[in-house]
């Protein structure tokens, strides 16, 4: 091979190498453009078919309407048969307060009720006695009126005799002794009339007094029997309150749930209103999902929701539905609400809590705990 042919061959290789690289580069750019186009199409399809029909957030947490167990009466704790994390049923005993003082209070209230019933029966007896006294006073009044009428009749007769004798005294037909006797008889009859009038006034006064006493006695028993009398009813209410206080010494779980925040020990003295523990009804847990305000346009009550928890991962999906949207954003109800009327104001996208209820069967199969993180995806088609 000559030197000239070798040089020509090398020159041909030098010119073909850049052409090959340009072709290779063009092929790579074409593949990249095709891949981008495919990705764009796939993303468009995903947005049209899926993403545009759903809104999601990972700012969601499990909540429950926890029940605080509080002491309704004061006293030392003599039993606390439950412990933290224990599941309790509604009505199960969770604490017992010493009932000794409340048993004594119940006995005292029962005695007061019996005393009140006897006292009210005395009121009824007094009313009957006052009625009888009124009847007797009325009879005395009638007798006094009759005695007054008799005395006036006697006085009229004595006055007539006196007038007749006094007219005949000047003729000598009537002796002085006879006239004196008639005059004395008239005066005696007149005195009897005065006495009868006084007796009548006394009888009328006695009738008034008896009537007032009967009215006072009737007021105490008016419109009710012994059991319905206000004093007996008040004593019975005290007895019921004492029985209620005694019953409240045994503290029971208000709902099914898990015991949390137990803060009592045996021997500890508690007062009314002291929080003893909290019962968390995990079987009725719900989720509060905080969506951005721009995501709420199509969220409606009843919208289906799919949720996943960090506890179980993506392999377990919970299904629920929207039951309500809060009346304001989280910042609006903060302890110190934001004041936006300042010169340093910066717009921040707000989040609004959305309440989501879960399927009870799924909750029973995969229990959740209050405060756990969730991811919620709401279908808004």
Secondary structure, DSSP 8 states (H G I E B T S, - for coil): --HHHHHHHHHHHHHHHHHHHHHHHHHHHHHHHHHHHHHHHHHHHHHHHTGGGEEEEEEEEEE---EEEE-SS-EEEEE----TT-EE-TT-EEEEE--HHHHHHHHHHHHHHHHHHHHHHHHHHHHHHHHHHHHHHHHHHHHHHHHHHHHHHHHHHHHHHHHHHHHHGGGTSS-HHHHHHHHHHHHHHHHHHHHHHHHHHHHHHHHHHHHHHHHHHHHHHTT--TTTSHHHHHHHHHHHHHHHHHHTTEEE-SSSEEEES----TT-EE-TT-EEEEEE-GGG-EEEEEEEGGG-TT--TT-EEEEEETTTEEEEEEEEEEEEEEEEETGGGSSS-----STT------EEEEEEEE-HHHHHHS---TT-EEEEEEE--
